[in-house]
Amino acid sequence: MDAWVWWLIAAGLLVIAEVLTTSLVLAMLAGGAVASAAVAFAGGGLPLQVGAFAAVSSVLVLVVRPIARRHVRIPRSIRTGVDALVGSDAEVLEAVTRLDGRIKLAGEVWSARSMDEERTHDVGATVRVVRISGATALVD
């Protein structure tokens, strides 16, 4: 089998692994493997193929990945639903422990639990929502 086929197989495997991990690194390495396949198809030797893989992968990881990661993140100002509530402050209505509690969040009463198992938030305290799990706010 020709070398360019092996590079394309490697690129396909890297893309599949990227879908499973969503790290945006393996996709960049897949781009390097595609570039190496092109070099191999054009008749370049193994050192040239490896050099193309290293160069293209490095550029993609160092330049393209940070740009792509910025576009994946959703700014807080345009989040919707429960995602918009993460990071918000809430007032404690019933003492919040690691097991149960009630808070007033965005004008509504929510069940809540403390992220820190040792910590209890007393009535009237202000807490910050760290995460929403189902219908329960996890607070700090």
Backbone as CSV, one residue per row, in Angstrom:
resi,resn,N_x,N_y,N_z,CA_x,CA_y,CA_z,C_x,C_y,C_z
1,MET,0.845,-1.171,0.000,0.000,0.000,0.000,0.895,1.240,0.000
2,ASP,0.510,2.264,-0.740,1.299,3.492,-0.841,1.285,4.275,0.470
3,ALA,2.320,5.072,0.682,2.460,5.849,1.916,1.323,6.854,2.083
4,TRP,0.861,7.452,0.976,-0.188,8.461,1.101,-1.480,7.852,1.626
5,VAL,-1.720,6.583,1.352,-2.919,5.909,1.874,-2.806,5.762,3.388
6,TRP,-1.601,5.399,3.858,-1.391,5.278,5.300,-1.603,6.620,6.007
7,TRP,-1.129,7.693,5.379,-1.336,9.015,5.975,-2.819,9.364,6.023
8,LEU,-3.576,9.021,4.998,-5.016,9.289,5.008,-5.740,8.442,6.053
9,ILE,-5.304,7.204,6.220,-5.885,6.356,7.267,-5.600,6.970,8.637
10,ALA,-4.353,7.425,8.841,-3.994,8.072,10.107,-4.840,9.322,10.331
11,ALA,-5.060,10.102,9.274,-5.884,11.307,9.389,-7.312,10.935,9.777
12,GLY,-7.861,9.906,9.170,-9.219,9.461,9.504,-9.329,9.007,10.947
13,LEU,-8.348,8.256,11.419,-8.349,7.807,12.812,-8.228,8.987,13.778
14,LEU,-7.419,9.963,13.416,-7.282,11.154,14.256,-8.581,11.953,14.311
15,VAL,-9.293,12.030,13.195,-10.579,12.733,13.181,-11.584,11.996,14.063
16,ILE,-11.613,10.680,13.983,-12.521,9.901,14.836,-12.179,10.111,16.309
17,ALA,-10.896,10.081,16.636,-10.470,10.318,18.016,-10.832,11.732,18.461
18,GLU,-10.747,12.701,17.557,-11.120,14.082,17.885,-12.595,14.183,18.225
19,VAL,-13.420,13.499,17.482,-14.859,13.516,17.752,-15.134,12.978,19.154
20,LEU,-14.369,12.009,19.584,-14.566,11.412,20.905,-14.007,12.271,22.031
21,THR,-12.954,13.050,21.760,-12.315,13.828,22.821,-12.643,15.313,22.779
22,THR,-12.957,15.866,21.640,-13.241,17.291,21.421,-12.167,18.212,22.005
23,SER,-10.908,17.848,21.844,-9.815,18.662,22.371,-9.287,19.666,21.354
24,LEU,-9.636,19.515,20.108,-9.169,20.336,18.994,-7.671,20.192,18.735
25,VAL,-7.024,19.193,19.318,-5.617,18.935,19.022,-5.510,17.861,17.953
26,LEU,-6.269,16.807,18.125,-6.181,15.689,17.190,-6.646,16.086,15.790
27,ALA,-7.591,17.003,15.709,-8.026,17.486,14.395,-6.895,18.227,13.693
28,MET,-6.103,18.965,14.458,-4.975,19.685,13.878,-3.908,18.695,13.397
29,LEU,-3.696,17.624,14.155,-2.756,16.582,13.730,-3.276,15.874,12.480
30,ALA,-4.587,15.730,12.387,-5.179,15.135,11.178,-4.883,16.014,9.964
31,GLY,-4.921,17.328,10.150,-4.562,18.244,9.064,-3.127,18.047,8.625
32,GLY,-2.243,17.821,9.584,-0.846,17.532,9.250,-0.705,16.218,8.499
33,ALA,-1.522,15.228,8.877,-1.466,13.937,8.185,-1.972,14.067,6.754
34,VAL,-2.973,14.899,6.534,-3.472,15.129,5.167,-2.392,15.813,4.326
35,ALA,-1.695,16.780,4.922,-0.602,17.440,4.199,0.492,16.433,3.853
36,SER,0.794,15.531,4.763,1.800,14.499,4.493,1.335,13.549,3.405
37,ALA,0.050,13.255,3.366,-0.493,12.401,2.307,-0.302,13.075,0.951
38,ALA,-0.509,14.392,0.907,-0.326,15.126,-0.351,1.136,15.082,-0.791
39,VAL,2.057,15.235,0.179,3.481,15.171,-0.142,3.841,13.774,-0.637
40,ALA,3.313,12.753,0.020,3.596,11.371,-0.391,3.018,11.087,-1.770
41,PHE,1.819,11.602,-2.035,1.183,11.403,-3.331,1.994,12.070,-4.445
42,ALA,2.613,13.217,-4.110,3.429,13.933,-5.091,4.807,13.301,-5.279
43,GLY,5.118,12.289,-4.472,6.383,11.589,-4.647,7.466,11.954,-3.663
44,GLY,7.135,12.751,-2.643,8.127,13.131,-1.635,8.521,11.943,-0.778
45,GLY,9.744,11.914,-0.333,10.241,10.827,0.505,9.751,10.946,1.939
46,LEU,10.079,9.929,2.740,9.627,9.882,4.127,10.102,11.081,4.945
47,PRO,11.355,11.532,4.838,11.754,12.708,5.617,10.924,13.950,5.262
48,LEU,10.602,14.110,3.990,9.786,15.242,3.567,8.349,15.104,4.088
49,GLN,7.841,13.890,4.102,6.494,13.645,4.624,6.419,13.965,6.119
50,VAL,7.397,13.484,6.865,7.431,13.742,8.311,7.605,15.239,8.575
51,GLY,8.446,15.892,7.775,8.626,17.335,7.920,7.341,18.102,7.653
52,ALA,6.610,17.693,6.613,5.327,18.341,6.309,4.344,18.117,7.446
53,PHE,4.318,16.902,7.985,3.426,16.604,9.108,3.749,17.501,10.296
54,ALA,5.026,17.592,10.634,5.432,18.403,11.782,5.137,19.882,11.565
55,ALA,5.463,20.387,10.393,5.272,21.812,10.119,3.788,22.194,10.107
56,VAL,2.997,21.451,9.347,1.568,21.791,9.240,0.866,21.587,10.577
57,SER,1.167,20.504,11.270,0.544,20.265,12.579,0.903,21.363,13.562
58,SER,2.160,21.783,13.572,2.591,22.840,14.486,1.864,24.146,14.209
59,VAL,1.777,24.520,12.948,1.080,25.762,12.593,-0.395,25.675,12.983
60,LEU,-1.014,24.553,12.704,-2.430,24.409,13.043,-2.660,24.465,14.550
61,VAL,-1.805,23.782,15.328,-1.973,23.773,16.787,-1.688,25.147,17.379
62,LEU,-0.662,25.826,16.884,-0.266,27.100,17.476,-1.068,28.299,16.979
63,VAL,-1.603,28.229,15.763,-2.309,29.380,15.199,-3.816,29.146,15.105
64,VAL,-4.208,28.045,14.514,-5.627,27.824,14.242,-6.392,27.386,15.493
65,ARG,-5.795,26.526,16.329,-6.508,26.000,17.497,-6.974,27.093,18.456
66,PRO,-6.131,28.071,18.822,-6.629,29.123,19.716,-7.809,29.900,19.122
67,ILE,-7.771,30.136,17.838,-8.884,30.840,17.184,-10.145,29.979,17.235
68,ALA,-9.997,28.700,16.942,-11.155,27.796,16.968,-11.730,27.675,18.372
69,ARG,-10.881,27.609,19.390,-11.376,27.497,20.769,-12.155,28.741,21.180
70,ARG,-11.731,29.909,20.721,-12.472,31.129,21.035,-13.872,31.103,20.442
71,HIS,-14.012,30.494,19.277,-15.312,30.437,18.629,-16.215,29.358,19.215
72,VAL,-15.642,28.388,19.909,-16.437,27.326,20.520,-17.090,27.817,21.805
73,ARG,-16.408,28.657,22.551,-16.945,29.177,23.808,-18.070,30.172,23.527
74,ILE,-19.135,30.072,24.322,-20.265,30.982,24.179,-20.142,32.060,25.253
75,PRO,-20.063,33.319,24.863,-19.963,34.391,25.855,-21.180,34.398,26.772
76,ARG,-20.968,34.781,28.024,-22.043,34.782,29.017,-23.216,35.662,28.575
77,SER,-22.936,36.717,27.857,-23.995,37.654,27.467,-24.994,37.062,26.480
78,ILE,-24.633,35.995,25.763,-25.579,35.424,24.800,-26.005,34.001,25.158
79,ARG,-25.662,33.541,26.373,-26.135,32.234,26.812,-27.630,32.292,27.079
80,THR,-28.279,31.148,26.921,-29.717,31.083,27.176,-30.022,29.903,28.093
81,GLY,-31.242,29.869,28.596,-31.675,28.770,29.453,-30.877,28.720,30.744
82,VAL,-30.696,27.515,31.262,-29.981,27.370,32.529,-28.512,27.744,32.405
83,ASP,-27.955,27.664,31.211,-26.559,28.075,31.026,-26.364,29.551,31.377
84,ALA,-27.390,30.350,31.171,-27.294,31.770,31.476,-27.273,32.022,32.984
85,LEU,-27.733,31.050,33.769,-27.786,31.228,35.217,-26.463,30.906,35.907
86,VAL,-25.625,30.127,35.257,-24.332,29.768,35.852,-23.498,31.033,36.004
87,GLY,-22.980,31.235,37.208,-22.196,32.425,37.511,-23.018,33.524,38.150
88,SER,-24.331,33.340,38.208,-25.208,34.346,38.810,-25.186,34.249,40.329
89,ASP,-25.526,35.360,40.968,-25.674,35.370,42.419,-27.112,35.039,42.768
90,ALA,-27.317,34.399,43.927,-28.639,34.017,44.391,-28.720,34.251,45.893
91,GLU,-29.940,34.442,46.367,-30.178,34.648,47.796,-30.653,33.337,48.413
92,VAL,-30.092,32.985,49.558,-30.468,31.750,50.245,-31.779,31.975,50.990
93,LEU,-32.793,31.132,50.682,-34.095,31.202,51.345,-34.207,30.189,52.476
94,GLU,-33.660,28.998,52.276,-33.560,27.959,53.309,-32.109,27.514,53.323
95,ALA,-31.577,27.239,54.485,-30.155,26.886,54.607,-29.753,25.849,53.560
96,VAL,-28.650,26.135,52.890,-28.160,25.252,51.832,-27.019,24.401,52.395
97,THR,-27.197,23.089,52.342,-26.183,22.146,52.797,-25.758,21.298,51.607
98,ARG,-24.964,20.280,51.871,-24.549,19.377,50.790,-25.705,18.524,50.299
99,LEU,-26.804,18.472,51.072,-27.944,17.633,50.718,-29.126,18.400,50.139
100,ASP,-29.404,19.605,50.670,-30.627,20.308,50.255,-30.548,21.780,50.635
101,GLY,-31.500,22.532,50.134,-31.642,23.941,50.440,-32.465,24.617,49.360
102,ARG,-32.812,25.878,49.576,-33.595,26.646,48.610,-32.943,28.010,48.431
103,ILE,-32.926,28.461,47.171,-32.385,29.777,46.848,-33.359,30.508,45.934
104,LYS,-33.220,31.833,45.900,-33.972,32.645,44.948,-32.992,33.054,43.867
105,LEU,-33.236,32.518,42.661,-32.334,32.724,41.532,-33.141,33.261,40.371
106,ALA,-32.781,34.440,39.891,-33.458,35.074,38.757,-34.958,35.177,39.002
107,GLY,-35.335,35.493,40.260,-36.742,35.685,40.594,-37.520,34.409,40.833
108,GLU,-36.865,33.263,40.774,-37.539,31.983,40.978,-36.893,31.237,42.133
109,VAL,-37.673,30.370,42.771,-37.157,29.546,43.859,-36.611,28.245,43.266
110,TRP,-35.359,27.956,43.603,-34.681,26.760,43.109,-34.238,25.911,44.283
111,SER,-34.223,24.590,44.084,-33.557,23.731,45.062,-32.062,23.905,44.832
112,ALA,-31.295,23.762,45.912,-29.859,24.008,45.809,-29.101,23.066,46.728
113,ARG,-27.852,22.849,46.364,-26.912,22.082,47.190,-25.591,22.821,47.191
114,SER,-24.853,22.654,48.274,-23.539,23.276,48.382,-22.507,22.410,47.677
115,MET,-21.606,23.031,46.917,-20.523,22.300,46.261,-19.545,21.743,47.292
116,ASP,-19.339,22.499,48.355,-18.432,22.089,49.430,-19.247,21.320,50.465
117,GLU,-18.927,20.053,50.666,-19.701,19.203,51.559,-19.644,19.670,53.008
118,GLU,-18.621,20.394,53.379,-18.451,20.850,54.759,-19.175,22.177,55.027
119,ARG,-19.530,22.879,53.986,-20.029,24.249,54.139,-21.545,24.311,54.098
120,THR,-22.115,25.152,54.979,-23.544,25.429,55.004,-23.726,26.919,54.762
121,HIS,-24.658,27.262,53.896,-24.958,28.668,53.616,-26.247,29.016,54.355
122,ASP,-26.184,30.043,55.194,-27.321,30.419,56.025,-28.323,31.283,55.275
123,VAL,-29.534,31.347,55.810,-30.613,32.154,55.222,-30.161,33.603,55.099
124,GLY,-30.436,34.197,53.942,-30.081,35.587,53.690,-28.718,35.777,53.043
125,ALA,-27.913,34.733,53.037,-26.579,34.838,52.432,-26.698,34.895,50.910
126,THR,-25.683,35.461,50.301,-25.620,35.491,48.841,-24.627,34.417,48.400
127,VAL,-25.057,33.590,47.451,-24.212,32.516,46.940,-24.081,32.669,45.432
128,ARG,-23.069,32.032,44.890,-22.844,32.063,43.443,-23.156,30.684,42.870
129,VAL,-23.920,30.657,41.770,-24.274,29.402,41.117,-23.070,28.924,40.305
130,VAL,-22.604,27.709,40.610,-21.446,27.142,39.943,-21.879,26.256,38.781
131,ARG,-22.980,25.548,38.988,-23.459,24.607,37.969,-24.932,24.321,38.215
132,ILE,-25.643,23.957,37.160,-27.029,23.523,37.269,-27.065,22.046,36.926
133,SER,-27.610,21.249,37.829,-27.736,19.811,37.609,-29.208,19.452,37.717
134,GLY,-29.842,19.245,36.559,-31.291,18.982,36.550,-32.015,20.240,36.992
135,ALA,-32.768,20.127,38.098,-33.503,21.273,38.627,-32.854,21.780,39.911
136,THR,-31.593,21.419,40.133,-30.888,21.810,41.342,-29.673,22.651,40.984
137,ALA,-29.548,23.770,41.686,-28.401,24.651,41.500,-27.316,24.244,42.491
138,LEU,-26.114,24.057,41.995,-24.967,23.785,42.857,-24.266,25.114,43.106
139,VAL,-24.142,25.473,44.390,-23.669,26.814,44.736,-22.380,26.752,45.538
140,ASP,-21.700,27.896,45.549,-20.470,28.040,46.309,-20.561,29.265,47.167
